[in-house]
Amino acid sequence: MRVFKLLSFVALIFVYANIAYPLYSYAQTSTQKNVKVTKSKTGTKTIPVNKIQPSLTGQKKATLSNPVQSKKLSVVPLPAIKPTLSLEKPVPNPLPSQEPVQQKPLPAVTSAAPTLPTEVKTPVVNQKPLNLILQAKIGSEIKEIVGKPIFWAVSKANTNSGASNNNVITSTQLNPTLSLVPGRYLVTAKLGESLVTQTVDLTIDNQRVNVDFKPGLVKFNLIPVMGGTVIDKDVTWEVLRYAGPGRTDHQKIADSNIAQPEFILNEGYYIVRANYAHNSLDTVVGVQAQHRYVYTVNLYAGKVKLVAVPDKGEKLDQNSLITWEISSQSSLGKKIPLADTGNNSLITLKEGKYLVVARSGFLEGQTTIDVKSGSTQQIKVALKNKT
């Protein structure tokens, strides 16, 4: 009997230790988790959590069982935590196949024949002609050209290559007005040795085209001696392109029979030859584009009066025809036949030494003279029977 009581007591202790006591401890812990402790001046109070009532304004109020010791509490809501883990399982990369991959042959490339554009013929429309006014200018100063001969040539331009066709309209007017149908044209103007070509698109009526020449303008004067009066008649001029020192193949590009001419020349060097009274004088001049020059050529001449007299035993009629021939020693004996015939001929010769030959029928005579610039002298030539 005692043994039975002892075993019962041990069983109760075992039950208490393994079942009752853990349940009691768990109840105590749960009670403490459901309360919130606040501090006030009157002491520490334990407030049941289920007594806190939320307000609609977002501010949380707690009502205590004792209204005197109630205190407002502010509950700050915690931010929502978004899950960062994805529930989808990653798809593993497939393992490379160990079998060799057979490459399929590429299809053959065939080039199709290019499609040639078909020519579209534009119907011909009768277009109203427009006026094209041509005007020539010289240089940046835009000065009009007055009294200068200009040759104009206007042709229809090829729209593809820009070249002209055979239909050419020409004019020698200073500022011509041409009536042309709208289109693209090549306008060519020639002034002196200057040649200008430009493309013009005629689109409006009375369209003006200013062709700008950019040459040099060169004016020439001739004087017999230093400080002498400019010779105003019987002067002819020639302009030759300078080929270089020691050369004789100078190309003639212009001439004039005006005593004081003005030439329009491109930039470069030129030989200007003045011809006056059996004299020929060459001068080398330089020309720059868009510059105006005035060259005064000094002949450095003297006057010589030629008198033919009969030699002893010869007779010479006063009305006898006498011809004179002059050659310059400096020009390797080049002979200059004189246009003037007769006795007492007064001629102008540039400075230098000359051989003078006089002839009349079977009579002939010669002498040498030395002409000085600005001097006047009389030379007598005795005529003898040349037989």
matplotlib code that plots the C-alpha trace (Angstrom):
import matplotlib.pyplot as plt

x = [0.0, 2.8, 4.5, 1.4, 1.1, 4.8, 4.4, 1.3, 3.2, 6.1, 3.6, 2.1, 5.5, 6.3, 3.0, 3.5, 7.1, 6.4, 2.9, 1.4, 4.4, 5.2, 1.6, 1.7, 4.9, 3.5, 0.3, 2.4, 4.5, 1.5, 0.0, 3.1, 3.2, -0.3, 0.3, 2.1, 3.9, 3.8, 5.3, 3.6, 4.1, 1.9, 3.8, 4.0, 0.7, 0.0, -2.4, -4.1, -3.5, -7.0, -8.2, -6.6, -9.1, -7.8, -9.3, -10.3, -7.8, -4.8, -4.1, -4.3, -6.0, -5.8, -8.5, -7.5, -9.9, -9.3, -10.3, -8.3, -5.0, -5.8, -3.1, -3.1, -0.7, 0.6, 1.1, 3.4, 2.6, 5.5, 6.3, 5.1, 7.9, 7.8, 9.0, 12.2, 12.3, 10.9, 8.9, 9.7, 12.4, 15.2, 15.3, 18.7, 20.6, 20.5, 23.8, 25.5, 24.9, 27.8, 26.7, 28.3, 26.0, 25.8, 25.7, 23.1, 24.4, 23.5, 21.1, 22.7, 22.5, 21.2, 21.4, 18.5, 19.0, 18.8, 15.6, 16.4, 14.4, 11.9, 12.2, 9.4, 8.7, 7.5, 4.9, 6.0, 4.3, 4.4, 6.2, 5.9, 9.3, 11.0, 13.4, 17.0, 19.0, 22.8, 25.1, 28.9, 30.8, 34.5, 35.9, 34.6, 33.8, 30.9, 31.6, 29.7, 31.7, 31.2, 32.4, 34.0, 33.2, 31.6, 30.7, 27.9, 27.0, 24.0, 23.1, 20.7, 22.6, 22.3, 20.7, 22.8, 26.3, 26.0, 27.4, 25.8, 24.0, 24.4, 21.6, 23.6, 22.3, 25.0, 25.0, 27.5, 25.4, 26.7, 23.8, 21.5, 18.0, 17.2, 13.8, 14.1, 11.9, 12.5, 15.4, 19.1, 21.5, 25.3, 26.2, 29.6, 31.0, 34.2, 35.8, 39.2, 41.1, 39.0, 36.5, 33.8, 31.3, 28.6, 25.4, 22.1, 18.7, 16.0, 12.9, 11.5, 10.8, 13.4, 16.0, 19.3, 22.7, 25.8, 28.9, 31.9, 35.1, 38.2, 41.0, 43.4, 42.6, 45.7, 45.7, 48.7, 50.0, 53.0, 55.2, 58.2, 60.5, 60.5, 58.0, 56.7, 53.0, 51.1, 50.9, 47.3, 47.4, 49.1, 49.9, 49.1, 49.5, 50.0, 49.8, 51.7, 51.8, 55.3, 56.9, 60.1, 63.5, 65.4, 62.4, 60.7, 57.5, 55.4, 51.7, 49.8, 46.5, 45.2, 45.9, 44.5, 44.8, 43.7, 46.4, 45.4, 43.9, 42.7, 43.2, 41.5, 44.1, 44.3, 46.9, 50.4, 53.2, 52.9, 54.9, 53.3, 54.5, 54.0, 54.3, 54.7, 56.4, 58.5, 59.4, 58.6, 59.2, 58.6, 57.9, 57.3, 54.5, 53.0, 49.3, 47.5, 43.8, 41.3, 43.9, 43.8, 47.1, 48.1, 51.4, 53.1, 55.6, 58.5, 59.9, 63.0, 63.0, 64.7, 63.8, 65.9, 65.5, 66.7, 68.0, 69.2, 71.8, 73.5, 77.1, 79.6, 78.7, 75.3, 72.0, 68.9, 65.6, 63.7, 60.7, 62.6, 61.2, 63.5, 63.0, 64.5, 65.5, 66.7, 68.2, 69.1, 72.5, 71.1, 68.6, 71.1, 70.6, 66.8, 65.6, 62.7, 61.4, 59.9, 56.5, 57.5, 59.3, 60.9, 63.5, 63.5, 61.6, 61.3, 61.1, 61.0, 63.4, 63.9, 67.3, 70.1, 72.4, 71.0, 72.2, 70.3, 70.1, 68.6, 67.7, 66.5, 66.6, 70.2, 71.5, 72.1, 73.7, 74.0, 75.2, 75.0, 73.3, 73.2, 69.9, 69.6, 66.4, 64.9, 67.3, 66.6, 69.2, 69.6, 71.4, 72.5, 73.0, 75.0, 73.6, 76.0, 75.6, 75.6, 76.7]
y = [0.0, 2.4, 1.4, 2.3, 5.8, 6.4, 5.6, 7.9, 10.8, 10.3, 10.3, 13.5, 15.2, 13.9, 15.3, 18.6, 19.0, 18.0, 19.3, 21.7, 23.9, 24.5, 25.4, 27.9, 29.5, 29.8, 31.5, 34.0, 34.8, 35.4, 37.8, 39.9, 40.1, 41.5, 44.6, 47.9, 49.7, 53.5, 55.9, 58.8, 61.0, 58.7, 55.6, 52.7, 51.4, 48.2, 48.8, 45.9, 46.2, 45.2, 48.4, 50.6, 51.9, 53.3, 56.7, 57.5, 60.4, 58.1, 59.2, 56.3, 56.8, 54.5, 54.6, 53.4, 51.7, 54.7, 57.9, 60.1, 58.4, 58.0, 59.3, 59.8, 57.6, 58.1, 55.0, 55.3, 52.8, 50.8, 51.0, 48.1, 45.6, 44.4, 41.0, 40.9, 37.2, 35.7, 32.5, 31.6, 29.1, 30.2, 28.2, 26.6, 27.1, 24.1, 22.2, 22.5, 19.6, 17.4, 16.4, 18.3, 20.8, 20.4, 23.8, 24.0, 25.2, 28.8, 29.4, 30.5, 34.3, 35.3, 38.9, 40.2, 42.3, 46.0, 47.7, 50.5, 53.6, 54.2, 57.6, 59.8, 62.3, 65.6, 67.1, 70.3, 73.3, 76.7, 78.9, 82.6, 84.2, 86.3, 89.2, 88.6, 91.9, 91.5, 94.1, 94.2, 95.5, 95.9, 95.0, 95.4, 99.1, 98.0, 100.6, 100.5, 99.9, 102.7, 102.7, 99.3, 96.6, 93.6, 90.3, 88.3, 84.7, 83.0, 79.4, 76.9, 74.8, 71.1, 70.4, 67.4, 68.4, 72.1, 72.2, 74.4, 73.2, 74.6, 77.2, 80.3, 83.9, 86.5, 90.3, 93.1, 95.6, 97.1, 95.9, 93.8, 92.5, 89.0, 87.4, 83.7, 81.0, 80.1, 77.7, 77.5, 79.3, 79.8, 83.5, 84.3, 87.8, 88.8, 92.2, 92.8, 89.6, 88.9, 86.1, 85.4, 82.5, 82.0, 79.9, 81.8, 80.4, 82.5, 82.4, 85.9, 88.6, 91.4, 89.4, 91.2, 89.5, 91.4, 89.9, 91.1, 91.5, 91.6, 92.7, 95.6, 98.8, 100.2, 103.5, 104.7, 108.1, 108.9, 111.9, 112.8, 114.0, 114.4, 117.1, 117.2, 117.4, 114.2, 113.1, 113.1, 111.7, 109.2, 106.8, 103.1, 100.6, 96.9, 94.7, 91.4, 88.9, 88.8, 85.4, 86.0, 87.5, 86.6, 85.3, 86.6, 84.6, 87.2, 86.7, 89.7, 90.0, 93.6, 96.7, 100.2, 103.1, 105.6, 107.9, 107.4, 104.0, 102.1, 98.3, 95.7, 93.2, 90.2, 90.1, 89.5, 91.1, 92.6, 94.3, 97.5, 98.7, 102.3, 103.1, 106.8, 108.6, 105.7, 104.9, 101.7, 101.6, 98.6, 98.9, 96.0, 96.7, 94.8, 94.6, 93.5, 92.6, 95.3, 98.1, 101.0, 102.1, 105.1, 104.6, 107.5, 106.2, 108.6, 108.3, 110.2, 111.6, 114.3, 116.0, 115.7, 117.7, 115.7, 117.7, 116.0, 117.9, 116.9, 116.0, 117.9, 117.6, 116.2, 118.0, 117.6, 119.1, 120.6, 118.6, 115.4, 112.5, 111.5, 108.5, 108.1, 105.0, 104.9, 101.9, 101.8, 100.6, 99.2, 97.0, 95.2, 97.3, 97.1, 99.5, 101.9, 103.2, 106.7, 107.6, 111.2, 111.9, 115.1, 117.5, 119.2, 116.4, 116.9, 113.6, 112.5, 109.8, 108.3, 108.7, 106.7, 106.3, 105.8, 105.3, 107.5, 106.6, 109.0, 108.0, 109.8, 108.0, 107.0, 109.1, 107.9, 109.1, 108.2, 109.5, 108.7, 110.7, 110.7, 111.7, 113.2, 113.4, 116.9, 118.1, 119.4, 119.1, 119.3, 116.6, 117.0, 114.0, 114.4, 112.3, 110.7, 108.7, 105.1, 103.8]
z = [0.0, 0.8, -2.3, -4.3, -2.7, -3.3, -7.0, -7.3, -5.8, -8.2, -11.1, -10.0, -9.8, -13.3, -14.7, -13.0, -14.2, -17.8, -18.5, -15.9, -15.4, -19.1, -19.7, -16.8, -18.1, -21.7, -20.3, -18.4, -21.5, -23.6, -21.1, -21.1, -24.9, -25.1, -22.9, -23.6, -20.8, -20.6, -18.1, -16.4, -13.4, -11.2, -12.0, -14.4, -15.9, -17.9, -20.7, -22.5, -26.2, -27.1, -25.4, -28.1, -30.6, -34.0, -35.2, -38.7, -39.0, -38.7, -35.1, -32.7, -29.3, -26.2, -23.5, -20.1, -17.6, -15.3, -17.2, -14.9, -15.8, -19.6, -22.0, -25.8, -27.6, -31.2, -33.2, -36.2, -38.9, -40.2, -43.9, -45.9, -46.8, -50.4, -51.0, -53.0, -53.6, -56.8, -56.5, -60.1, -60.5, -62.8, -66.0, -66.3, -69.5, -71.7, -72.0, -75.3, -77.6, -78.1, -81.5, -84.4, -86.1, -89.8, -91.6, -94.3, -97.7, -98.5, -101.4, -104.6, -105.1, -108.5, -109.6, -111.5, -114.5, -113.7, -114.7, -117.2, -116.7, -119.4, -121.2, -120.4, -123.1, -121.8, -124.0, -125.7, -124.2, -125.9, -123.3, -123.4, -124.3, -121.6, -122.0, -121.0, -120.6, -120.9, -119.4, -119.2, -116.3, -115.5, -112.1, -108.6, -109.1, -111.4, -114.0, -117.3, -120.4, -122.8, -126.4, -126.3, -128.8, -127.2, -128.8, -127.2, -127.9, -126.1, -126.6, -124.9, -122.3, -122.0, -118.6, -118.0, -119.0, -119.2, -122.7, -125.3, -128.4, -131.9, -131.7, -131.0, -130.8, -131.3, -130.8, -131.0, -129.1, -125.9, -123.7, -125.9, -124.9, -126.1, -126.2, -125.1, -123.8, -120.1, -119.5, -118.9, -121.2, -121.6, -122.0, -123.5, -123.8, -125.4, -124.7, -126.1, -125.4, -122.2, -122.6, -119.9, -119.9, -117.3, -116.9, -116.6, -115.6, -117.3, -115.0, -115.0, -117.5, -118.0, -116.1, -116.0, -116.3, -115.3, -117.0, -115.0, -116.8, -114.6, -117.0, -116.9, -118.8, -120.5, -122.3, -124.5, -125.5, -127.7, -127.3, -129.6, -126.9, -123.1, -122.2, -125.8, -126.8, -127.2, -130.9, -131.8, -135.4, -137.7, -134.9, -135.1, -132.3, -132.0, -128.8, -128.8, -126.0, -124.6, -125.2, -123.2, -123.5, -126.7, -128.4, -131.6, -131.7, -129.9, -130.7, -131.9, -130.1, -130.7, -132.8, -133.2, -135.6, -132.9, -131.7, -128.0, -127.7, -124.7, -124.6, -122.4, -121.5, -119.2, -116.5, -117.9, -119.9, -123.4, -126.1, -127.2, -130.6, -131.6, -135.3, -136.2, -139.1, -140.3, -136.7, -134.8, -131.1, -128.9, -125.2, -122.7, -120.2, -117.3, -116.6, -113.4, -113.3, -112.3, -112.7, -115.0, -116.6, -118.7, -120.5, -122.2, -124.7, -125.4, -129.0, -128.1, -131.6, -133.5, -136.7, -139.9, -143.1, -146.1, -149.1, -152.3, -154.5, -157.8, -157.7, -159.8, -163.4, -162.8, -163.3, -161.1, -162.1, -159.2, -160.2, -160.3, -158.3, -155.4, -153.2, -149.8, -147.9, -144.4, -142.5, -138.9, -137.9, -134.6, -136.5, -138.6, -141.7, -141.7, -144.5, -143.9, -147.2, -146.8, -148.1, -148.6, -151.9, -153.1, -151.8, -148.5, -146.8, -143.0, -141.1, -137.5, -136.5, -133.1, -131.5, -133.2, -136.2, -139.7, -143.3, -145.7, -149.4, -152.0, -155.6, -158.7, -162.1, -162.7, -159.9, -156.3, -153.2, -149.5, -146.2, -142.4, -139.8, -136.0, -134.6, -131.1, -129.2, -129.5, -132.1, -135.7, -138.4, -142.2, -144.2, -147.8, -150.0, -153.3, -156.2, -158.6, -161.7, -160.5, -163.9]

ax = plt.figure().add_subplot(projection="3d")
ax.plot(x, y, z, "-o")
ax.set_aspect("equal")
plt.show()
